[in-house]
Amino acid sequence: NLIATIILALYLSLGFLNHGVAMHRLQRWTTAQQLQPLVMGAIPVPLSPLHQRGVVITQEQVYDIPLSLFTPRFNAMHTYPSPFREDPYIQKAWQTPEGQIFRWFARFPLATHTQNSPLHRIVLHDLRFETPQESLGWLGRWVARLIEAHDPELLDRKVFVLEIVLNQDGKFQQARFVH
């Protein structure tokens, strides 16, 4: 029991250290880039205790940044349009009761808008529930390959994805979770 307790304490300490380092790096990066984040945070990466994902959301962009405890540079950064951008259909989707509940729950939301005339499809999802392979590190990628050998679609599954359909006038038509 003592050894297990020590291992758990070391693992948790590593997690706290890694999170603190990731947040410090994100803060320095946003300052250097002269960004004004609306939301900023670090997410632990499953299967890889030495890695975090930094997420910075500004009015214009979302930055999804893989971070390693031992590598100070930012590799393989992904950018997405901000879910809070000036798109009238996305704004209307956020105003629906379903959109408001999703917004309340989602820590790092993304929103995409596609038009299938005459309907507008707004897809809302949260970056917390996605794990890009490049954010895993070598150990995480190795474990992911083992998992994919048993379930090839596991890491590509989308969870907690809400689709809101609006008509051409922006009136609510339907909301549903998709996978």
C-alpha beads as a LAMMPS data file, in Angstrom:
LAMMPS data file: protein, C-alpha beads

179 atoms
178 bonds

1 atom types
1 bond types

-500.0 500.0 xlo xhi
-500.0 500.0 ylo yhi
-500.0 500.0 zlo zhi

Masses

1 110.0

Atoms # bond

1 1 1 0.000 0.000 0.000
2 1 1 2.830 2.400 0.771
3 1 1 4.427 1.933 -2.646
4 1 1 1.097 2.467 -4.399
5 1 1 0.515 5.625 -2.355
6 1 1 3.969 6.951 -3.238
7 1 1 3.448 6.205 -6.942
8 1 1 0.057 7.919 -6.865
9 1 1 1.518 10.951 -5.073
10 1 1 4.328 11.194 -7.646
11 1 1 1.883 10.864 -10.535
12 1 1 -0.398 13.569 -9.129
13 1 1 2.582 15.828 -8.424
14 1 1 3.764 15.370 -12.002
15 1 1 0.281 16.262 -13.235
16 1 1 0.163 19.459 -11.163
17 1 1 3.674 20.424 -12.260
18 1 1 2.883 19.745 -15.907
19 1 1 -0.330 21.771 -15.740
20 1 1 1.427 24.702 -14.079
21 1 1 4.222 24.687 -16.666
22 1 1 1.680 24.496 -19.506
23 1 1 -0.334 27.430 -18.154
24 1 1 2.830 29.493 -17.673
25 1 1 3.919 28.800 -21.269
26 1 1 0.473 29.694 -22.597
27 1 1 0.446 32.944 -20.645
28 1 1 3.875 33.915 -21.982
29 1 1 2.873 32.947 -25.526
30 1 1 -0.381 34.930 -25.493
31 1 1 1.491 37.962 -24.156
32 1 1 4.206 37.636 -26.824
33 1 1 1.554 37.264 -29.549
34 1 1 -0.399 40.201 -28.096
35 1 1 -3.535 38.092 -27.904
36 1 1 -6.464 38.874 -25.672
37 1 1 -7.807 35.474 -24.656
38 1 1 -11.465 35.060 -23.836
39 1 1 -10.711 31.541 -22.608
40 1 1 -7.364 29.922 -21.874
41 1 1 -6.531 26.604 -20.306
42 1 1 -4.562 23.400 -20.418
43 1 1 -6.078 19.954 -20.773
44 1 1 -4.329 16.767 -19.648
45 1 1 -3.713 14.436 -22.570
46 1 1 -5.007 10.904 -22.105
47 1 1 -2.410 8.151 -22.333
48 1 1 0.438 10.640 -21.957
49 1 1 1.118 12.110 -18.495
50 1 1 3.961 14.321 -19.763
51 1 1 1.759 16.191 -22.232
52 1 1 -0.989 18.788 -22.090
53 1 1 -3.035 20.568 -24.726
54 1 1 -3.097 24.307 -24.454
55 1 1 -6.246 25.995 -25.711
56 1 1 -6.541 29.733 -26.243
57 1 1 -9.779 31.219 -27.549
58 1 1 -9.841 34.807 -28.762
59 1 1 -12.601 36.716 -30.522
60 1 1 -11.118 35.688 -33.890
61 1 1 -9.328 32.349 -33.422
62 1 1 -9.017 29.186 -31.382
63 1 1 -5.473 27.933 -30.870
64 1 1 -5.072 24.251 -29.972
65 1 1 -1.456 23.731 -28.955
66 1 1 0.174 20.411 -27.998
67 1 1 2.547 20.981 -25.070
68 1 1 5.240 18.737 -23.645
69 1 1 6.729 19.100 -20.195
70 1 1 10.238 18.686 -21.601
71 1 1 9.902 20.605 -24.883
72 1 1 9.422 24.367 -24.583
73 1 1 8.465 24.933 -28.227
74 1 1 4.937 24.766 -29.588
75 1 1 4.603 22.021 -32.204
76 1 1 1.768 21.197 -34.592
77 1 1 -0.526 24.015 -33.500
78 1 1 -4.068 23.849 -34.864
79 1 1 -6.150 26.960 -35.391
80 1 1 -9.884 27.199 -35.867
81 1 1 -12.297 30.092 -36.306
82 1 1 -13.581 31.367 -32.978
83 1 1 -16.973 30.037 -31.887
84 1 1 -17.788 33.621 -30.883
85 1 1 -17.111 35.179 -34.297
86 1 1 -19.588 37.436 -36.029
87 1 1 -21.634 34.811 -37.854
88 1 1 -25.352 35.523 -37.407
89 1 1 -26.340 31.855 -37.637
90 1 1 -23.755 30.760 -35.081
91 1 1 -24.896 33.586 -32.809
92 1 1 -28.512 32.425 -33.173
93 1 1 -27.485 28.828 -32.450
94 1 1 -25.850 29.962 -29.195
95 1 1 -29.102 31.735 -28.277
96 1 1 -31.255 28.613 -28.545
97 1 1 -31.954 26.791 -25.259
98 1 1 -29.847 23.858 -26.490
99 1 1 -27.011 26.181 -27.475
100 1 1 -27.123 27.918 -24.103
101 1 1 -26.899 24.611 -22.233
102 1 1 -24.053 23.488 -24.478
103 1 1 -22.235 26.787 -23.920
104 1 1 -22.677 26.435 -20.166
105 1 1 -21.086 22.979 -20.227
106 1 1 -18.412 23.358 -22.913
107 1 1 -15.087 24.661 -21.659
108 1 1 -13.414 24.984 -25.078
109 1 1 -16.243 25.200 -27.634
110 1 1 -15.913 25.173 -31.404
111 1 1 -18.639 26.016 -33.895
112 1 1 -18.862 25.264 -37.601
113 1 1 -21.503 26.553 -39.972
114 1 1 -22.494 24.885 -43.216
115 1 1 -25.401 25.778 -45.434
116 1 1 -27.503 23.128 -47.108
117 1 1 -29.952 25.414 -48.820
118 1 1 -32.311 26.508 -47.372
119 1 1 -31.127 25.143 -44.015
120 1 1 -28.119 26.194 -41.968
121 1 1 -26.347 23.513 -39.951
122 1 1 -24.380 24.678 -36.913
123 1 1 -22.229 22.004 -35.281
124 1 1 -20.998 22.704 -31.760
125 1 1 -18.374 20.608 -30.022
126 1 1 -15.858 20.882 -27.214
127 1 1 -12.118 20.426 -27.713
128 1 1 -11.921 18.626 -24.370
129 1 1 -13.450 15.582 -26.016
130 1 1 -11.012 15.352 -28.923
131 1 1 -7.477 14.030 -28.804
132 1 1 -5.336 14.767 -31.848
133 1 1 -2.699 12.068 -32.304
134 1 1 0.143 14.603 -32.437
135 1 1 -0.661 15.793 -28.923
136 1 1 -0.062 12.346 -27.431
137 1 1 3.724 12.133 -27.434
138 1 1 5.560 8.927 -28.271
139 1 1 4.175 6.906 -25.359
140 1 1 0.613 8.021 -26.005
141 1 1 0.900 7.278 -29.730
142 1 1 2.214 3.803 -28.924
143 1 1 -0.707 3.117 -26.573
144 1 1 -3.120 4.609 -29.137
145 1 1 -1.827 2.193 -31.787
146 1 1 -2.469 -0.708 -29.418
147 1 1 -5.997 0.545 -28.775
148 1 1 -6.672 1.117 -32.475
149 1 1 -5.631 -2.466 -33.215
150 1 1 -8.678 -3.557 -31.203
151 1 1 -11.045 -0.703 -32.115
152 1 1 -9.907 1.268 -35.197
153 1 1 -12.596 3.943 -34.799
154 1 1 -12.169 4.629 -31.085
155 1 1 -9.906 7.674 -31.301
156 1 1 -11.872 9.176 -34.206
157 1 1 -15.225 9.048 -32.446
158 1 1 -16.907 12.351 -31.868
159 1 1 -18.587 12.716 -28.511
160 1 1 -20.641 15.575 -27.207
161 1 1 -21.306 17.076 -30.647
162 1 1 -24.497 19.100 -30.947
163 1 1 -26.052 19.941 -34.296
164 1 1 -28.480 22.852 -34.443
165 1 1 -30.419 23.387 -37.649
166 1 1 -31.818 26.815 -38.486
167 1 1 -33.869 27.866 -41.483
168 1 1 -32.898 30.644 -43.863
169 1 1 -34.429 33.244 -41.528
170 1 1 -32.445 31.916 -38.568
171 1 1 -35.450 30.230 -36.974
172 1 1 -34.798 27.087 -34.969
173 1 1 -35.684 23.840 -36.748
174 1 1 -33.997 21.041 -34.835
175 1 1 -31.251 20.153 -32.374
176 1 1 -29.675 16.749 -31.882
177 1 1 -26.502 15.136 -30.691
178 1 1 -24.534 13.495 -33.482
179 1 1 -21.754 10.934 -33.440

Bonds

1 1 1 2
2 1 2 3
3 1 3 4
4 1 4 5
5 1 5 6
6 1 6 7
7 1 7 8
8 1 8 9
9 1 9 10
10 1 10 11
11 1 11 12
12 1 12 13
13 1 13 14
14 1 14 15
15 1 15 16
16 1 16 17
17 1 17 18
18 1 18 19
19 1 19 20
20 1 20 21
21 1 21 22
22 1 22 23
23 1 23 24
24 1 24 25
25 1 25 26
26 1 26 27
27 1 27 28
28 1 28 29
29 1 29 30
30 1 30 31
31 1 31 32
32 1 32 33
33 1 33 34
34 1 34 35
35 1 35 36
36 1 36 37
37 1 37 38
38 1 38 39
39 1 39 40
40 1 40 41
41 1 41 42
42 1 42 43
43 1 43 44
44 1 44 45
45 1 45 46
46 1 46 47
47 1 47 48
48 1 48 49
49 1 49 50
50 1 50 51
51 1 51 52
52 1 52 53
53 1 53 54
54 1 54 55
55 1 55 56
56 1 56 57
57 1 57 58
58 1 58 59
59 1 59 60
60 1 60 61
61 1 61 62
62 1 62 63
63 1 63 64
64 1 64 65
65 1 65 66
66 1 66 67
67 1 67 68
68 1 68 69
69 1 69 70
70 1 70 71
71 1 71 72
72 1 72 73
73 1 73 74
74 1 74 75
75 1 75 76
76 1 76 77
77 1 77 78
78 1 78 79
79 1 79 80
80 1 80 81
81 1 81 82
82 1 82 83
83 1 83 84
84 1 84 85
85 1 85 86
86 1 86 87
87 1 87 88
88 1 88 89
89 1 89 90
90 1 90 91
91 1 91 92
92 1 92 93
93 1 93 94
94 1 94 95
95 1 95 96
96 1 96 97
97 1 97 98
98 1 98 99
99 1 99 100
100 1 100 101
101 1 101 102
102 1 102 103
103 1 103 104
104 1 104 105
105 1 105 106
106 1 106 107
107 1 107 108
108 1 108 109
109 1 109 110
110 1 110 111
111 1 111 112
112 1 112 113
113 1 113 114
114 1 114 115
115 1 115 116
116 1 116 117
117 1 117 118
118 1 118 119
119 1 119 120
120 1 120 121
121 1 121 122
122 1 122 123
123 1 123 124
124 1 124 125
125 1 125 126
126 1 126 127
127 1 127 128
128 1 128 129
129 1 129 130
130 1 130 131
131 1 131 132
132 1 132 133
133 1 133 134
134 1 134 135
135 1 135 136
136 1 136 137
137 1 137 138
138 1 138 139
139 1 139 140
140 1 140 141
141 1 141 142
142 1 142 143
143 1 143 144
144 1 144 145
145 1 145 146
146 1 146 147
147 1 147 148
148 1 148 149
149 1 149 150
150 1 150 151
151 1 151 152
152 1 152 153
153 1 153 154
154 1 154 155
155 1 155 156
156 1 156 157
157 1 157 158
158 1 158 159
159 1 159 160
160 1 160 161
161 1 161 162
162 1 162 163
163 1 163 164
164 1 164 165
165 1 165 166
166 1 166 167
167 1 167 168
168 1 168 169
169 1 169 170
170 1 170 171
171 1 171 172
172 1 172 173
173 1 173 174
174 1 174 175
175 1 175 176
176 1 176 177
177 1 177 178
178 1 178 179
